[in-house]
């Protein structure tokens, strides 16, 4: 059984989709939601779906082994970042080498890196006049949005698209592909 911990900082719509996708899955289970934001709506989503959650602060994440110890005690095999905005520290990267998966709302390497998240990414793609955008699912390393790419899916940027309209298109790609690609990565290891 693959046991997933999902890290999220905000709304949690991708986290919810992942939890629902793996509900009753014979090989994969979302065990817990972790967040660096005590006000994140993802915590409410987890509660409604019967998934435990854990909130941590910057000190616990970056200056201690609380998080890797917490995950190890729960036999977590994989970490999924679903709208998690902090850079993952080395102690967690070491414990979960090639077992941390992230999604980014652009076609990396475009519009990645520190500070490039949410509407900022969509604004940048539209401002640049790009004909398309999309999602990138990738492994996590010591740099923002720099790990090996697992999968990309594209959508057209139509004339007159606003950042909000582009965000809607991107969300549809995320909801469709993120859980499936997580499943493919994990079950290919079996």
C-alpha positions, 0 to 999 in steps of 0.5 A, spaced: 500 500 500 502 506 498 501 511 503 501 519 501 501 525 505 499 531 501 502 538 502 497 544 501 498 552 503 491 554 500 484 552 498 485 545 496 481 543 490 487 539 487 488 536 494 480 534 494 480 531 487 486 527 489 483 524 496 476 523 492 480 519 486 484 515 491 478 513 495 477 506 495 483 505 491 486 498 492 494 500 492 494 508 494 491 511 500 491 519 502 493 518 509 494 526 511 494 533 509 499 537 511 499 545 511 503 551 513 497 555 513 493 554 519 487 558 515 488 554 509 481 552 506 484 545 505 484 543 512 476 544 512 476 540 506 480 534 509 475 534 515 469 534 511 472 528 507 475 524 514 482 525 512 487 527 518 491 534 518 497 537 521 499 544 521 506 546 522 510 552 522 516 555 519 521 553 524 518 546 525 519 545 517 526 548 516 530 547 522 528 540 525 526 533 523 519 534 526 516 533 519 520 527 516 519 524 523 512 525 523 511 522 516 516 516 518 511 514 524 505 514 519 509 510 514 508 515 508 511 513 502 510 519 497 509 526 498 504 530 493 505 538 493 498 541 491 499 548 491 504 548 497 508 554 496 514 553 501 521 550 498 522 543 501 528 542 505 534 537 504 532 533 510 525 531 507 528 531 500 533 526 502 528 522 506 523 522 499 528 522 494 524 521 487 518 520 491 515 528 492 511 530 486 509 537 485 504 540 480 505 547 476 500 551 473 505 552 467 509 549 461 516 548 465 521 551 464 517 557 463 514 561 468 517 557 474 521 559 480 520 563 486 514 567 486 511 564 480 505 561 483 497 562 481 495 568 478 502 571 477 503 565 472 497 566 468 498 573 468 506 572 465 503 567 460 498 572 457 503 578 457 508 574 453 503 573 448 504 565 449 499 561 444 498 556 449 499 554 457 498 548 461 500 544 467 507 540 469 507 535 473 514 534 476 519 531 481 521 535 487 528 537 488 532 543 492 530 548 487 523 551 485 520 548 479 526 544 477 525 537 478 525 532 472 518 533 468 514 527 469 508 529 465 505 536 461 498 537 458 497 543 454 491 548 453 490 554 448 490 561 450 485 564 446 484 571 444 481 575 450 483 570 455 484 573 462 488 570 467 482 568 471 479 564 464 486 561 463 486 559 471 479 555 469 482 552 463 489 550 467 484 547 473 481 543 469 487 540 466 490 539 473 483 535 476 483 531 470 491 529 470 494 530 477 491 524 480 492 519 474 499 521 473 500 520 481 497 513 480 501 511 474 508 514 478 506 510 484 503 503 480 509 503 475 514 502 482 510 496 484 
